[in-house]
Amino acid sequence: MTGKCLHQIFAEHARSQPGRIAVSAPDGEISYGELDERAERLVPRLRARGVGPGVLVGLCADRSVEMIVGLLGILKAGGAYVPIDPTYPAKRIEYLLDDSGVSTVVAVSRVADALSGRPVQVLWIDRDDPAPGAGLGGPEVGDRDLAYVIYTSGSTGAPKGVLVEHRNAVRLFERTGQWFGFDENDVVTLFHSVSFDFSVWEIWSALLYGGRLVVVPAQVARSPEAFRELLLDEGVTVLAQTPSAFRHLAAADARRDEPSPFRLRRVVFGGERLDVEVLKPWIDRYGDEKPELINMYGITETTVHVTYRRILGDDLEHPETSPIGVPIPDLGLHLLDADGRRVPDGVAAELYVSGEGLARGYLGRPRLTAERFAESADGTRLYRTGDLAVRLPGGEHAYIGRADDQIKVRGFRVEPREIEVCLLGEPGVAGAVVAARDYGEGDVRLLAFVVPAPGTEPDADLTRRLTARAAEELPVHARPSQYHIVAEIPMTVQGKADRGALVDQAKRPAAESTQSVPPIRVVQRIAANVLDREEVPPDADLFDLGATSLALTRIIAQVNEHYGLALTGGELEEASVQSLASCVGERLNA
């Protein structure tokens, strides 16, 4: 594959096996031959609008076959796609369009409202309009041309676009082939938004090898129960998940009396720290051979993945370690102290990455690019991750956490991960997140948010046991001052634990008893709590109010917990308080 672009490798499969199904999506299926042909039809229309190598093109589409058609069409025309999620708030879409400077957006008419009034040309994928100058050629696309620009947020402030070239992505699959062996028999889910770089791994681990990509409907992605059914119905063989999302899937599966006949051969974790204890129920049920469980640390700026580590049952004996393993062969890991000096094995330090996976830099931010993509004393280009890691005896690595996750409490530096591992060691605890709350005037206290294991009744005794455990294992300054038992840990749109949302939730006074309150009021209060809004109109679309798919999942989970139900979200006619309350009423009166 060396020297080729993503779409060129795809086209080879389209020529050799045109009848094989390439994509299954909510709007139907499409073969490799037809997908290639439809994408090709976009090329003259895009080139007539000046698209070629180095030109950025917006991609605004829902989860559909057309989304993949549009993505491939942009690449074939020589452009680089900039994902613009149509479910984003209007201000976020405006920011992405302004910051990227795209003049053309490839979109489907179903999301027209998201682009209404925007100063861009829109090329509709599902309207096959003839384009002036159709048939125009264009310059040859090379592997050093841009493939995509994905925006990522962080501690630096405003979201920034990461410039990734074709060669960065192609070598990711070349260099990991020894571990994965993707082929035409694989069925891979596209679970994540194309605005999240995990989607790059999902899309191309199918389309670069003649496999089938299953685009997960938005409603199914929000329901672990429904997603489990999809994995079975579609015969999925390769699954990519954040650990937080997988925990929900595993819990849904554990509610079944018998193990499920999955065809999974590999589950790949990424996007956030993996706590191996989260996998214990799954490994107890399925073992660690089929599917294989693989943890891959990575960052958008290093092209999705940096390391590889097979997770085995033996790892459960070391819950304090989050193993990330060894670097992909063409990458290097460098653990450097504050003065840029290498640290010995066993010493935690900031992680820098070198090698062929490093992106070109940040769009329109030369100063930030120079700061984060720096050169070492010997001229090696390094990306500064902002993550802490440690090299273990034998050459493998373990992830510690963000360098800026450290908390200072009464002069002591505290790593939340140490406390979380302590709490996870208590029987009956499935998840734990520790965050800091500043009460003012330097009074910083630690709050612990704990998720009970399935089947465990949360009670005051759990808090007592956790307090005793912390007193036994942690110094005084590292002990939580409060424990909050929660139904689940909220996640950001990238699938990471949302500590800010947890602290905000802790600041609100407990609601009064709702046993005699009508369902619509209970659901309304839960929705307002999750969305952090003073009030949620009953008939308003929750997504219009800023809800993400994960937020809706949290709302449904809390409603289920309150009423003892098992709603999945598939029952909803629309994503509103009124619709959810109606479902609750029907179940209670059944």
C-alpha angles and dihedrals in degrees: 000000000000113000094018132108125237095252092046092058090047090051090056090060091046089057096044098042108017095160097054115107109252103178136020114192141157089272096051141274132300132194126231091252095050093043090052091047094049092048090049090055089062093055100079090043090054095043090051085061092053099262115156140123112336095014115125118222125189118235113203114170141127123243100295148112087266091062090061091043090054094046092051092044092055092050093046090053088055096253132124119239122234110199114226110184108218090213092062118110114267093251092054091051090048090051094050093049093047097044096045093044093217114169096188129049123192107213147152121248091238089074096043092122091063090061099036112133094006117140094239137100111249121211108197113218093200094049109071096205117173111247126219109252093022111181094034112152125222143198117293115265116233132200090251091060119100119272101182146347114217120186119228131182129213145139092309094079125240119046113271131206117239115213111220124181128213092249091055091058098038094053089051089068095037093053095045097044091099089064103039110029095200114194144162092283094064122107111199129188124228094209100152131069116264084238088070115072093225083078090067089063092046098048099045099039083069105033098043090057106037093259128137122262116210111203105211113225113242092241091052092048087057094053119064090194093054092043090054089054091050092053089055098041095048096041092234113198102179124042129183118198143160108241090245093055092044091053089061091048092049091049091051090050092046089061088069116090095226132037113266122248094242119172091209115139098173137020114194120201124203145133097069143025114298115223102200093210088069087069096054097095090048095047091046088055102038108013123227101278105068107057103019111222115221130185117205120184115205150138134220089246091059095047105265103299136040106167142030129214129166109218116221134185090255089066089070087073089066105050091159090069126075100196118208096169126200132347122261103266097257094048133077130210120213124187108201134177125225090281094052095255123138115252126219123259112282094032118111115230142151114292122233123186129210133181145061097324095068113116122235090254139260123327111254094348109103094160093052090044091053090048098049099031098049133161123243123227090270093051098258114147110236134186114216106220102187087226127121120227140159132218111231129209107281095036102278123125136226127206118233105178143264115327087228093051090083114111127207112219117181090333095314122114110229128193107208091209092068091057093044092053089051092053093044088059091067113097112249095033117116100172140009135185126181121204136171126242121197111215091185136265092054095305100139116172133184119240122197121207112196131190113204118228117259109280093020116122109223111227142152089273091066090057090048092051092048091050090051092047092051090049089053098047109025135061116248095259091054097052118105115247092207136028121206119192107212134181091232143342112264115233136209120240087268090059097253128133109275103220092173092058090050093052091047089051090052091053093061118087116249113267120245120257112293100193093115097033118110114255093247091060093047092049090045092053092047091049092048090050094050094043092041092231129140091229138004116206108231096232098040120114104249092216089057087057093056101271118151124208088260091051090054089049089054092049092051092046092053091047089051091049093050096049101027092243134139103220114162102191092250089100093064119105088196137359097260138117090243093055094046092047090051090054090050091051092049092051094046092050096042 
